[in-house]
Amino acid sequence: MCGITGYVTFNDRPTISREVLAKMVHTLYHRGPDAFGLDIHGGVAMGMRRLSIIDLSGGRQPIYNEDRSIWTVLNGEIYNFPDLRRQLQDRGHTFSTHTDTEVIVHAYEEWGADFPQHFNGMFAIALHDIKNNQFFLVRDHLGIKPLYYSYNSQRIVFGSEIKALLASEDVERELDMDALAEFLAWEYVPGKGTLLKSIRKLEPGEYIKINLDNPLCQPRQFWDIPVHSGEGAIRSDNDWVALVDEQLRTSSQQQLISDVPLGAFLSGGVDSSLIAAAMGQAETFSIGFDDPTYNELGWARRVADHLGVTHRDEVIQPNVAELFEHLMHFMEDPIGDFSIFPTYLVARLARRHVTVALSGDGGDELFGGYETYLAQGKALQYQRIPAVLRKGFIEPLVDALRPTTKKKGFVNKAKRFLEGLTHPEELAHARWRIFMGETLRQGLFTEDALQQMVASPAAHIVQLFQQAGDRGHLDRSLYVDVKSYLCDNILTKVDRMSMAVSLEARVPFLDPAVVELAFQVPEALKTTSSQTKVLLKQVAARHVPRECIYRPKEGFSIPIKKWLNSEFRPLLNDLLDPQKIAQDGIFKVETIEQLRREHHSGRANHSHILWSLMVFHDWKKRWMESAVPVSA
């Protein structure tokens, strides 16, 4: 696991100095505290920080081929590199290390631009072919590892994190207003965008090939989730359970390759329990809070005892204001998901004992684990109720109810359900992911800000539904979530917070073999009208107690509703100070003040939008108005 960065100029122009490249590399220290490497060939400058996982003594990067005409840097792991190494050796290639990175240069020699298709792993790759004067950027199939770039006619700057690009001092810091609207609507910026107009994300399963003598930057797709014919429906339910169980175990075992200690996150839910069970002997880690509705430690301990693994957990009472200041250093591509806190804390606990941790992320998006999928079906039922009853009685009654302090509960779920129905039907299940709809957008932004917005914040969801192709309705929804919510929120969160403590997080559910199998499973084995993850729960029940599997889904979060009225209130007051808001000219002061009053009084739960506003204003101060800090 590493952090990579670089600066490439076109048409024989001189590139940056080694000093500037070293500065860019240093911003990524937390991603790889064990070693660093950098080099410059002609107009191509590349560097990296290394967290040593495989071939501890011989895996320094950049890595070259035999005649040093091809060189590369890698962030991530190539899990199938032993098989690829043997295959390439049989074809005459000579290896000088035992690291997975070296298969990249030889795979490129053997297969050219098709080389990423041969990899099973999580990776962000930069590769320079000196002889042919070509340069490549590649991001893994599901977007587990991030890769940002800034391109113009003179150069391309890239890196694992935006701070590395900014450290080049050649990237403009202009706010993208469309991206800001997307961020407040979804709590992340989807697809290729970022909050900075000049910086883009390479999307999952994409690569860029640039002829340095005639440069064009046109991302191309090397992989997408295939559409299957539906022949798998002839299999029995038991066959599907066995197939998924076997593939998850195979993928988890493959991802155990490591020369350093390895463990797993364990919440006691379906996904993390399955990964821990598939690992065999393991060290597992979990955290909880003193609020009982945000504490699942009992379930995690129950699973750990059943599996006989070594388990460690902590009840956390963090100084959240200080923690906010620390974590925002890693959020220059911000997300508004406040589960960054427990994710960071469990990663910090794990890092005291291991260097690699397996995660259960991806199970919900592949096998139908979210209540939003059920909400879509319930919305159809709700619409059958006479409008006079819905509008005249049910909705006014629910609106009059005050949200409770619990994480979920009937009242909170009912209010969220009705809120989702106010958003466009074409968004289907994604209606229940929106935290700033069109009414709030119009009321929150100033007229000047609104005039700078061109695209709809929901456009990417509509586009992904179209891109999903000829699939069933549920599978189209799952496709949308894999390509957006999973990639741009969940994986971003896990990558940022694990790398903040120099911990490598691996995701067995996102082995392409598991993903392709999941999209062959009949929809009826994913959700019913009242149950999520039907098949995956049957798989999990083979390995852990049923009471741990068939229980309400809680999610990994913090008591943010309460904390915004207590621990976080001074920070909220500072970041959302009316005078500062007015000076910025982006938001209407009166709207934010109304949101604050309603939340503080308990009249409404505005925690999501208030938190995202806080994160944005900290981001703006830190990354738009200040010099780039190089250490936390």
Phi and psi in degrees as a GROMACS rama.xvg file:
@    title "Ramachandran Plot"
@    xaxis  label "Phi"
@    yaxis  label "Psi"
@TYPE xy
-149.817  -178.704  CYS-2
-125.947  135.427  GLY-3
-120.814  154.547  ILE-4
-160.225  164.088  THR-5
-177.733  172.807  GLY-6
-144.254  119.961  TYR-7
-123.402  124.539  VAL-8
-102.749  161.288  THR-9
-112.45  157.154  PHE-10
55.6954  45.4945  ASN-11
64.1691  20.8166  ASP-12
-73.8755  149.581  ARG-13
-68.2364  145.657  PRO-14
-95.8811  -170.013  THR-15
-70.6132  166.538  ILE-16
-78.6613  164.574  SER-17
-62.9204  -31.6441  ARG-18
-65.5344  -43.8884  GLU-19
-67.512  -42.0454  VAL-20
-59.8539  -42.998  LEU-21
-62.081  -36.9935  ALA-22
-63.9563  -42.4364  LYS-23
-62.0042  -44.3151  MET-24
-62.3273  -39.5609  VAL-25
-64.8125  -27.3186  HIS-26
-62.7583  -18.1335  THR-27
-101.607  18.4724  LEU-28
-53.4061  -42.254  TYR-29
-63.0017  -25.1615  HIS-30
-77.5943  -19.2518  ARG-31
-159.527  79.5739  GLY-32
-78.4861  -5.66185  PRO-33
-82.2624  -32.5696  ASP-34
-165.454  167.327  ALA-35
-143.907  160.342  PHE-36
-153.924  150.807  GLY-37
-157.11  157.719  LEU-38
-159.859  162.25  ASP-39
-136.252  127.983  ILE-40
-129.303  112.237  HIS-41
59.525  -122.658  GLY-42
-92.3947  8.95945  GLY-43
-111.204  118.714  VAL-44
-117.466  123.729  ALA-45
-136.55  144.639  MET-46
-150.037  170.702  GLY-47
-159.86  157.739  MET-48
-110.438  141.624  ARG-49
-117.719  130.037  ARG-50
-101.963  109.933  LEU-51
-73.069  119.96  SER-52
-123.148  -47.2174  ILE-53
-123.08  136.516  ILE-54
54.5513  70.0495  ASP-55
-59.5672  -35.1323  LEU-56
-94.1214  -22.1524  SER-57
-116.378  9.65086  GLY-58
-101.337  22.1059  GLY-59
-62.9261  140.637  ARG-60
-113.478  158.507  GLN-61
-64.5412  154.971  PRO-62
-110.16  140.902  ILE-63
-120.031  161.365  TYR-64
-82.8724  -173.159  ASN-65
-60.3026  -43.5708  GLU-66
-100.163  11.8099  ASP-67
59.5863  29.808  ARG-68
-93.7461  -11.4681  SER-69
-131.8  131.772  ILE-70
-141.916  154.711  TRP-71
-149.047  158.351  THR-72
-129.042  146.604  VAL-73
-132.273  135.114  LEU-74
-111.014  115.359  ASN-75
129.79  -156.678  GLY-76
-140.483  141.475  GLU-77
-104.944  100.705  ILE-78
-68.7144  -30.6879  TYR-79
-93.7094  21.3869  ASN-80
-64.6778  -30.8277  PHE-81
-61.3988  -42.7045  PRO-82
-66.3271  -42.3588  ASP-83
-64.3867  -38.8785  LEU-84
-60.4612  -47.4105  ARG-85
-63.0115  -43.147  ARG-86
-61.4735  -43.0049  GLN-87
-72.5541  -34.9052  LEU-88
-63.6104  -39.7577  GLN-89
-62.4019  -24.0029  ASP-90
-94.411  9.21245  ARG-91
100.61  4.32494  GLY-92
-82.2687  143.325  HIS-93
-109.313  128.96  THR-94
-105.886  143.141  PHE-95
-114.171  -5.53006  SER-96
-133.822  178.596  THR-97
-113.032  16.9245  HIS-98
-86.2234  153.016  THR-99
-68.3024  -26.6756  ASP-100
-59.6828  -33.244  THR-101
-67.4363  -24.4625  GLU-102
-65.8283  -21.3745  VAL-103
-64.4559  -49.4565  ILE-104
-65.9223  -36.5265  VAL-105
-76.3094  -33.8656  HIS-106
-64.2843  -37.9045  ALA-107
-66.4278  -41.211  TYR-108
-58.0823  -39.0529  GLU-109
-81.4993  -41.2302  GLU-110
-118.59  -1.07149  TRP-111
63.6442  -141.842  GLY-112
-63.627  -14.2288  ALA-113
-82.1082  1.83055  ASP-114
-57.0552  -34.1516  PHE-115
-64.1441  -25.4481  PRO-116
-65.6648  -16.5563  GLN-117
-91.6735  -4.56184  HIS-118
-96.7951  140.019  PHE-119
-116.051  112.286  ASN-120
172.952  -167.743  GLY-121
-120.362  123.98  MET-122
-158.477  147.072  PHE-123
-127.551  123.197  ALA-124
-125.232  138.014  ILE-125
-120.398  133.486  ALA-126
-139.684  137.382  LEU-127
-121.686  121.332  HIS-128
-97.31  101.896  ASP-129
-67.9633  -44.5697  ILE-130
-61.1776  -43.9834  LYS-131
-94.5251  1.0955  ASN-132
54.4774  48.7965  ASN-133
-122.465  151.113  GLN-134
-133.432  139.43  PHE-135
-127.254  141.807  PHE-136
-122.341  136.683  LEU-137
-138.291  138.457  VAL-138
-123.061  142.844  ARG-139
-61.5525  168.514  ASP-140
-52.8888  -43.9157  HIS-141
-107.437  -0.469843  LEU-142
77.543  34.2469  GLY-143
-67.3388  -39.8429  ILE-144
-103.078  137.424  LYS-145
-83.9939  156.125  PRO-146
-154.085  117.128  LEU-147
-109.702  151.564  TYR-148
-151.475  155.964  TYR-149
-131.431  121.912  SER-150
-123.021  138.162  TYR-151
-145.151  -173.576  ASN-152
-69.0917  -11.7521  SER-153
-98.9088  -30.8369  GLN-154
-165.535  168.151  ARG-155
-130.539  130.126  ILE-156
-111.949  138.453  VAL-157
-141.623  164.725  PHE-158
179.979  163.589  GLY-159
-70.9784  -23.471  SER-160
-138.472  153.616  GLU-161
-64.1694  -32.8302  ILE-162
-59.6842  -30.053  LYS-163
-68.0993  -38.8062  ALA-164
-66.4468  -42.7121  LEU-165
-64.3871  -30.3429  LEU-166
-67.4214  -16.4699  ALA-167
-69.3387  -17.5179  SER-168
59.3438  28.314  GLU-169
-133.36  27.3838  ASP-170
-128.24  124.336  VAL-171
-70.0057  148.179  GLU-172
-113.042  75.7554  ARG-173
-112.766  126.788  GLU-174
-68.0426  133.541  LEU-175
-92.9447  108.417  ASP-176
-68.5596  -35.3921  MET-177
-62.1031  -41.5497  ASP-178
-65.7585  -35.9097  ALA-179
-63.3694  -42.255  LEU-180
-62.9494  -39.4116  ALA-181
-64.1738  -42.7663  GLU-182
-59.4874  -44.3332  PHE-183
-73.552  -26.3359  LEU-184
-75.7555  -41.8156  ALA-185
-113.686  -10.1528  TRP-186
75.2033  12.9229  GLU-187
-159.516  162.779  TYR-188
-96.2874  117.484  VAL-189
-80.9849  161.724  PRO-190
64.538  -136.763  GLY-191
-83.801  -8.15091  LYS-192
-82.8532  162.202  GLY-193
-139.149  176.104  THR-194
-70.1016  -12.4003  LEU-195
-103.923  127.498  LEU-196
-58.7295  -32.853  LYS-197
-84.2744  -7.24693  SER-198
-119.335  132.058  ILE-199
-119.19  162.005  ARG-200
-103.902  136.857  LYS-201
-73.7333  130.012  LEU-202
-84.2677  164.202  GLU-203
-55.9965  139.683  PRO-204
68.1871  23.2871  GLY-205
-115.9  157.531  GLU-206
-140.989  158.194  TYR-207
-119.877  129.142  ILE-208
-117.377  121.259  LYS-209
-121.091  123.93  ILE-210
-80.7448  113.479  ASN-211
-69.7961  -14.3643  LEU-212
-88.5446  -21.5156  ASP-213
-143.051  70.9111  ASN-214
-73.2112  129.474  PRO-215
-133.889  142.204  LEU-216
-116.472  94.6474  CYS-217
-129.465  97.1569  GLN-218
-55.8536  137.708  PRO-219
-125.309  152.194  ARG-220
-96.1588  129.272  GLN-221
-104.926  -9.55446  PHE-222
-157.396  143.683  TRP-223
-145.188  161.713  ASP-224
-65.4931  117.741  ILE-225
-70.0828  151.776  PRO-226
-91.664  125.318  VAL-227
-101.366  159.461  HIS-228
-76.0475  -15.5976  SER-229
94.187  7.5967  GLY-230
-63.6579  -24.6377  GLU-231
-64.1335  -15.9836  GLY-232
-62.8111  -17.3961  ALA-233
-77.157  -12.5197  ILE-234
-72.9069  152.986  ARG-235
-78.2442  163.65  SER-236
-59.5731  -40.7681  ASP-237
-63.8157  -35.9992  ASN-238
-62.4528  -43.4857  ASP-239
-64.0131  -42.0079  TRP-240
-58.2947  -45.9977  VAL-241
-65.3273  -42.4069  ALA-242
-63.1493  -46.9824  LEU-243
-66.0411  -42.0415  VAL-244
-58.7062  -47.6078  ASP-245
-64.6749  -43.2127  GLU-246
-68.4402  -38.9152  GLN-247
-63.2166  -40.2936  LEU-248
-66.486  -42.8812  ARG-249
-61.6785  -46.633  THR-250
-66.635  -39.8184  SER-251
-65.4442  -42.5117  SER-252
-63.918  -38.6695  GLN-253
-63.4991  -32.3582  GLN-254
-86.0484  7.94041  GLN-255
-85.5167  -2.54024  LEU-256
-63.8383  120.877  ILE-257
-171.9  147.868  SER-258
-105.854  14.1962  ASP-259
-134.735  165.203  VAL-260
-58.5706  146.68  PRO-261
-138.546  142.556  LEU-262
-145.077  -156.362  GLY-263
-153.877  148.562  ALA-264
-78.5584  139.783  PHE-265
-138.856  113.667  LEU-266
-96.0939  -17.2282  SER-267
92.2838  2.11004  GLY-268
-88.9714  -173.139  GLY-269
-62.5431  -54.3168  VAL-270
-68.3559  -51.777  ASP-271
-66.583  -32.9695  SER-272
-66.0097  -39.4452  SER-273
-63.6648  -40.4878  LEU-274
-67.2678  -43.6831  ILE-275
-61.6765  -40.6764  ALA-276
-65.2134  -38.3412  ALA-277
-70.6136  -23.0205  ALA-278
-74.2955  -27.7902  MET-279
84.5927  -132.171  GLY-280
-64.5547  127.727  GLN-281
-153.897  160.94  ALA-282
-104.455  131.074  GLU-283
-123.019  156.249  THR-284
-140.864  141.252  PHE-285
-152.463  157.917  SER-286
-134.156  159.326  ILE-287
-145.295  171.491  GLY-288
-116.3  164.009  PHE-289
-72.4646  -13.8015  ASP-290
-74.8476  118.053  ASP-291
-62.4531  -25.0188  PRO-292
-78.9454  -5.96435  THR-293
-120.202  29.7892  TYR-294
-135.204  113.962  ASN-295
-114.354  21.6078  GLU-296
-62.1319  -33.402  LEU-297
-61.5432  -40.3383  GLY-298
-67.91  -41.3545  TRP-299
-62.6951  -41.8224  ALA-300
-65.1462  -37.3029  ARG-301
-61.6932  -44.712  ARG-302
-66.2491  -44.9076  VAL-303
-61.0891  -42.7589  ALA-304
-62.2386  -41.468  ASP-305
-65.01  -39.5021  HIS-306
-81.867  -15.9645  LEU-307
72.526  30.1554  GLY-308
-95.0639  162.193  VAL-309
-79.6916  117.094  THR-310
-120.115  138.118  HIS-311
-130.258  137.89  ARG-312
-145.528  166.758  ASP-313
-144.807  143.47  GLU-314
-93.527  121.507  VAL-315
-99.954  133.983  ILE-316
-128.236  72.2115  GLN-317
-76.6918  156.46  PRO-318
-80.7444  91.8548  ASN-319
-68.7321  -29.0707  VAL-320
-65.9596  -44.7016  ALA-321
-66.3235  -38.3538  GLU-322
-65.2944  -37.8212  LEU-323
-57.2597  -47.9442  PHE-324
-59.4911  -40.0822  GLU-325
-69.4783  -46.6837  HIS-326
-71.1364  -29.3154  LEU-327
-66.2639  -19.012  MET-328
-61.6455  -26.0232  HIS-329
-99.8539  11.8482  PHE-330
-118.167  38.4947  MET-331
-72.3335  -13.521  GLU-332
-111.088  83.1361  ASP-333
-74.6091  151.799  PRO-334
-125.668  150.504  ILE-335
-96.7245  12.4183  GLY-336
-78.0003  110.683  ASP-337
-77.2369  2.5175  PHE-338
-75.2707  4.38359  SER-339
-57.9238  -30.9945  ILE-340
-66.3054  -57.2597  PHE-341
-64.1881  -31.9144  PRO-342
-63.9119  -44.6676  THR-343
-62.842  -43.6061  TYR-344
-67.8194  -38.3185  LEU-345
-73.4083  -32.3792  VAL-346
-65.92  -40.5099  ALA-347
-63.679  -40.8662  ARG-348
-62.1342  -46.7594  LEU-349
-62.8348  -38.3458  ALA-350
-65.9379  -20.1591  ARG-351
-67.1633  -18.0771  ARG-352
-123.821  -27.6562  HIS-353
-137.309  168.528  VAL-354
-109.331  -18.0743  THR-355
-130.083  138.034  VAL-356
-135.265  132.809  ALA-357
-86.4111  144.402  LEU-358
-123.033  153.575  SER-359
-92.9339  12.0025  GLY-360
-62.4773  143.919  ASP-361
107.79  -24.049  GLY-362
-61.6027  -38.8402  GLY-363
-65.4511  -43.0748  ASP-364
-75.5057  -22.4957  GLU-365
-91.6892  -33.5632  LEU-366
-118.899  13.614  PHE-367
79.1717  56.5488  GLY-368
-98.8442  -3.65487  GLY-369
-99.4744  146.17  TYR-370
-69.1874  -15.1796  GLU-371
-62.3867  -31.1423  THR-372
-68.101  -37.8006  TYR-373
-70.8278  -36.8741  LEU-374
-60.7025  -34.9402  ALA-375
-62.1753  -41.1738  GLN-376
-68.7707  -39.6807  GLY-377
-68.0785  -28.2124  LYS-378
-63.2222  -37.9903  ALA-379
-64.9691  -39.042  LEU-380
-67.5316  -41.026  GLN-381
-62.8854  -37.1769  TYR-382
-65.8827  -17.0153  GLN-383
-78.8943  -15.7112  ARG-384
-69.987  135.255  ILE-385
-51.7731  137.931  PRO-386
-58.4471  -35.8841  ALA-387
-62.9386  -33.0431  VAL-388
-77.8168  -41.1426  LEU-389
-64.9829  -51.6025  ARG-390
-80.0009  -28.4844  LYS-391
-92.591  -19.0108  GLY-392
-131.638  -57.8789  PHE-393
-63.206  -52.3  ILE-394
-69.0758  -40.5751  GLU-395
-63.155  -36.4636  PRO-396
-65.5325  -48.4651  LEU-397
-64.1484  -39.8782  VAL-398
-62.6049  -31.9486  ASP-399
-75.7254  -18.4255  ALA-400
-72.8845  140.417  LEU-401
-85.2921  138.015  ARG-402
-62.8254  148.495  PRO-403
-92.4137  167.542  THR-404
-79.5736  -8.78863  THR-405
-67.5561  160.031  LYS-406
-62.6876  -43.2038  LYS-407
-128.517  -108.742  LYS-408
84.0394  160.802  GLY-409
-61.543  -45.8485  PHE-410
-62.8574  -49.0119  VAL-411
-63.1577  -39.3815  ASN-412
-69.8627  -37.5329  LYS-413
-65.2597  -41.9062  ALA-414
-65.6805  -41.5627  LYS-415
-67.1632  -37.3314  ARG-416
-61.0661  -48.8739  PHE-417
-67.818  -32.8372  LEU-418
-63.2992  -42.0615  GLU-419
-61.6247  -33.1988  GLY-420
-67.5982  -14.8766  LEU-421
-80.0894  -9.65798  THR-422
-94.5829  161.93  HIS-423
-56.9608  135.976  PRO-424
-62.7833  -27.8563  GLU-425
-63.9605  -15.2744  GLU-426
-82.9651  -8.00491  LEU-427
50.4574  -130.181  ALA-428
-61.8218  -26.0004  HIS-429
-66.9023  -12.0473  ALA-430
-57.2793  -30.251  ARG-431
-90.4502  10.7728  TRP-432
-104.232  -11.8294  ARG-433
-78.8995  135.372  ILE-434
-117.07  -3.52173  PHE-435
-141.768  100.947  MET-436
-81.7889  -175.514  GLY-437
-65.5056  -37.7125  GLU-438
-62.4128  -46.4051  THR-439
-67.8522  -37.235  LEU-440
-58.8016  -45.8365  ARG-441
-64.6778  -34.109  GLN-442
-84.6711  -20.128  GLY-443
-89.9866  -43.0841  LEU-444
-85.5612  149.032  PHE-445
-70.846  163.991  THR-446
-60.7919  -39.0731  GLU-447
-63.0064  -41.9055  ASP-448
-66.5095  -42.1807  ALA-449
-61.5912  -36.3468  LEU-450
-67.2383  -21.4036  GLN-451
-84.8215  -6.55169  GLN-452
-93.8331  129.293  MET-453
-107.948  -45.2429  VAL-454
-95.9448  154.13  ALA-455
-74.7529  136.897  SER-456
-60.1241  -18.5916  PRO-457
-97.7491  2.35913  ALA-458
-60.3474  -36.1019  ALA-459
-67.3429  -31.9608  HIS-460
-67.1196  -44.468  ILE-461
-60.8807  -43.4631  VAL-462
-63.3319  -41.2947  GLN-463
-67.9261  -36.984  LEU-464
-60.4259  -39.3371  PHE-465
-68.0772  -41.7857  GLN-466
-66.4579  -25.1712  GLN-467
-61.6419  -24.3097  ALA-468
76.4329  -152.934  GLY-469
-85.3962  79.4565  ASP-470
-128.082  168.837  ARG-471
-67.5462  164.622  GLY-472
-60.5152  -44.0153  HIS-473
-65.2124  -44.5846  LEU-474
-64.058  -31.2468  ASP-475
-66.2806  -39.4794  ARG-476
-65.4123  -40.3727  SER-477
-64.7722  -41.008  LEU-478
-58.0272  -45.9944  TYR-479
-58.4102  -44.8561  VAL-480
-70.0401  -37.3252  ASP-481
-62.1749  -41.8862  VAL-482
-80.2299  -16.1513  LYS-483
-125.85  -74.7852  SER-484
-59.3255  -44.5628  TYR-485
-66.3002  -51.2369  LEU-486
-68.3654  -48.8524  CYS-487
-91.3592  -12.3317  ASP-488
-116.486  -67.153  ASN-489
-61.9261  -51.561  ILE-490
-68.8467  -34.2746  LEU-491
-61.6422  -45.3222  THR-492
-59.7652  -50.1321  LYS-493
-64.5569  -43.2399  VAL-494
-62.2845  -48.916  ASP-495
-62.4646  -46.4702  ARG-496
-76.9476  -31.3544  MET-497
-73.2326  -41.5565  SER-498
-68.3052  -24.3251  MET-499
-60.7839  -25.8373  ALA-500
-113.47  15.8816  VAL-501
59.1365  45.0923  SER-502
-114.635  131.405  LEU-503
-86.6167  125.612  GLU-504
-107.217  125.624  ALA-505
-110.865  153.011  ARG-506
-131.855  84.2013  VAL-507
-59.2625  -31.6283  PRO-508
-59.893  -23.9258  PHE-509
-98.9906  17.4295  LEU-510
-59.2711  128.199  ASP-511
-52.2634  -30.6316  PRO-512
-65.1751  -39.6927  ALA-513
-67.9981  -43.2994  VAL-514
-61.1891  -47.1635  VAL-515
-65.1114  -37.5839  GLU-516
-65.6051  -42.7819  LEU-517
-59.3557  -36.0798  ALA-518
-82.4173  1.60442  PHE-519
-95.9309  -21.3842  GLN-520
-63.4451  132.02  VAL-521
-56.5706  142.675  PRO-522
-58.6798  -32.3094  GLU-523
-64.5818  -18.5368  ALA-524
-94.9395  6.72956  LEU-525
-105.953  -56.7712  LYS-526
-135.494  153.29  THR-527
-117.537  -168.884  THR-528
-66.731  -18.0517  SER-529
-134.88  -1.74863  SER-530
-132.849  139.524  GLN-531
-101.992  158.822  THR-532
47.7934  50.8274  LYS-533
-56.7402  -55.4007  VAL-534
-68.9372  -43.3954  LEU-535
-64.1113  -32.2882  LEU-536
-67.2637  -35.3424  LYS-537
-66.4685  -37.8931  GLN-538
-63.8803  -46.848  VAL-539
-63.7112  -34.814  ALA-540
-65.7467  -15.1423  ALA-541
-69.9788  -21.6107  ARG-542
-120.793  -24.7716  HIS-543
-133.866  163.121  VAL-544
-56.8294  139.309  PRO-545
-60.5837  -33.4531  ARG-546
-67.2287  -21.1671  GLU-547
-78.7047  -22.3638  CYS-548
-92.8178  -47.2646  ILE-549
-95.2947  70.5182  TYR-550
-140.767  161.503  ARG-551
-60.4167  139.759  PRO-552
-74.4074  129.754  LYS-553
-103.028  -39.6314  GLU-554
86.2534  165.084  GLY-555
-108.583  99.6067  PHE-556
-148.501  -172.671  SER-557
-130.555  161.847  ILE-558
-76.8435  63.7673  PRO-559
-65.6245  -33.7078  ILE-560
-56.0615  -45.2209  LYS-561
-74.0001  -42.4324  LYS-562
-65.4782  -28.3643  TRP-563
-68.6172  -19.0335  LEU-564
-97.0775  -2.45354  ASN-565
-136.243  -94.6824  SER-566
-55.8451  -39.7634  GLU-567
-92.6237  -0.711925  PHE-568
-64.1053  -42.3699  ARG-569
-61.1791  -37.7062  PRO-570
-67.1694  -41.5993  LEU-571
-60.3289  -44.9686  LEU-572
-61.0266  -36.8654  ASN-573
-72.967  -50.4115  ASP-574
-71.4487  -30.5464  LEU-575
-108.944  33.8915  LEU-576
-61.7322  127.863  ASP-577
-55.4662  -37.7633  PRO-578
-64.9094  -42.1461  GLN-579
-66.2867  -41.0232  LYS-580
-60.9816  -43.6288  ILE-581
-64.2595  -40.2888  ALA-582
-64.2744  -36.9364  GLN-583
-66.3089  -38.0376  ASP-584
75.3004  14.6221  GLY-585
-93.5231  -41.8515  ILE-586
-117.607  154.217  PHE-587
-80.7175  122.76  LYS-588
-58.361  -43.4062  VAL-589
-64.8118  -32.1431  GLU-590
-69.818  -45.1819  THR-591
-63.8609  -40.0274  ILE-592
-63.5529  -37.7713  GLU-593
-65.8327  -42.5312  GLN-594
-59.731  -40.997  LEU-595
-65.9889  -46.2362  ARG-596
-60.9197  -45.827  ARG-597
-64.5582  -36.8607  GLU-598
-72.0657  -46.7238  HIS-599
-64.0075  -31.2468  HIS-600
-81.4427  -11.869  SER-601
84.4201  4.51706  GLY-602
-68.4639  -32.0972  ARG-603
-148.764  160.855  ALA-604
-104.722  100.21  ASN-605
-107.477  26.8291  HIS-606
-60.7359  -38.536  SER-607
-65.4309  -49.9912  HIS-608
-71.4014  -37.4436  ILE-609
-64.8838  -41.4668  LEU-610
-64.4692  -44.2745  TRP-611
-62.9658  -37.3834  SER-612
-64.0064  -39.6814  LEU-613
-63.5627  -46.1556  MET-614
-61.3585  -43.2912  VAL-615
-62.0593  -44.9921  PHE-616
-69.5011  -32.6786  HIS-617
-66.7697  -43.393  ASP-618
-58.3884  -45.591  TRP-619
-61.4653  -44.4297  LYS-620
-65.4505  -39.9018  LYS-621
-78.785  -40.3728  ARG-622
-112.236  -18.3862  TRP-623
-99.6352  -29.5757  MET-624
-114.103  -3.03297  GLU-625
-127.874  163.608  SER-626
-69.2394  158.422  ALA-627
-73.2185  117.301  VAL-628
-74.3506  139.993  PRO-629
-101.335  -4.21276  VAL-630
-147.463  154.581  SER-631
